[in-house]
Amino acid sequence: MAQTIAVLDFGSQLTQVIARRIRECQVYSKIYHFSTPAAKLREEGVIGIILSGGPQSVYARTAPHPDPEIFQLGVPILGICYGVQLMGHFLGGKVAHSKAREYGHGHLTIKQPGRLFAGLPRRLRIWNSHGDKLTKLPPGFKATAISENSPYSGIEDARRRFYGIQFHPEVFHTERGVDMIRNFLVGICGARQDWTTRDFIAHAVADIRAKVGRSRVLLGLSGGVDSSVAAALLHKAIGRQLTCVFVDNGLLRKGERQYVEALYRRNFKIDLRVVDASRLFIRRLKGVVDPETKRKIIGRTFVEVFEKSLKSIGGAEFLGQGTLYPDVIESVSIAGNPASLIKTHHNVGGLPERMKLKLIEPLRELFKDEVRAVGSALGLPREVVWRQPFPGPGLGVRVMGDITAEKLEILRNADAVLQEEMMASGYYWKVWQSFAVFLPVKTVGVFGDERTYDYVIALRVVESIDAMTADWARLPHELVQKISSRITNEVRGVSRVVFDVSSKPPATIEWE
Ligand code: XMP
């Protein structure tokens, strides 16, 4: 049996981040509902428990409480934030209810390192986010660290191996937070650090098989990182029970469909159905200028085509999706965030309910970099695993104004030149996104002895960490020059290339 660290989830948005930090320490953890009976944790061979943070007050009528028996299991427990309040509440300390939340940076002074703070400097920057506060220690506990706002920022009962910290060690803003978590896992719980991406895959495969049984799974493959890795993982688990559908909406980049077919059908031997719906999409988009209307039409048509192809395949019980953890938080917490739009698109709007499909999302707990590691371990090529993001509505939002086959063709060719040069120079891997945009503006040019009157292509190349903010990439002038002259020479219909030097904000990454 794997050595398991149980993370009891009291509703913090950071619970998954705790799980991620534990994986970084190469230890296996599992997130459990806060009310999971202690007996079940014992049965599952749990060697340590972390009580997550949570938004409630321990005194609230609806406050989530753990099974009190967990404190009798004899395994080490680490309470984080709300978790410390719970320890205070259940073990005989006192917790003061406060209406104001303490939020943001603070400083920790370690008084007695003990095992939790072993090997750390005495003063550290920390990050807080809590309302209630521990005001009296439970019997058996002592304070090990203080902060400007609390004499009980770190507490321990070394005999029972109970530890508590008022701040959040899992967030990046807490200095050496991962070391505190590692100290708990390894120094206190005695965990072996042998959990790897391969183990994740083995577990995920077993879970998928148990969940799916003999049923069929359908997955909409977009060619992006998330759906590609989900497809490879599902395929490893259930082979031919998985059918992938790739919709050619006529808004793809040059050679994209052929690439996806070659990779999945030939290399991976995945049952891949390619549906060519390009004419339908282009017909419906005819004359449409407004970007949001374009998105709606593309989204709706996609769902329709996808639904039809599901029926023609003969139906299935499960819909596979490459949902990642950030999609999960963004879609619940930050309304209006563009990232939640991404989610809506990939979620094939309401399809699971309409077709009575159960969802299977094997990457739901992972972060992007972890998904990339899984993809690499599954044998996906670097071009897929490190692919730049591409919007669901594709070139539909990169042809300004109304979309025609001619404009798409020009954009595709210009974009292919840009990508080739980005790849050849290695800059493709260094930037967040690089793409061409079609401007429906005709400008005057000269070609040989003749005057021309042709379209403009804009190059958009940006650096970013998470797409929330971005800045234009300072590409070497020689590279920009080469891309520009190749486009004007090789792409018929273009006589002028411009480089977009706007940051986000105030501009967005895409032009529409
Ligand atoms: P913006 O243009 O809002 O883009 O700065 C942020 C990130 O989101 C991508 N994007 C989309 N992705 N459907 C998608 O799936 C969309 O409608 C969409 N709009 C923007 C964009 O490529 C960038 O990575």
Residues whose N, C-alpha, C, O or C-beta is under 5 A from the ligand:
A	BS01	XMP	P338 I342 H345 P389 F390 P391 G392 P393 A467 T508 I509 E510
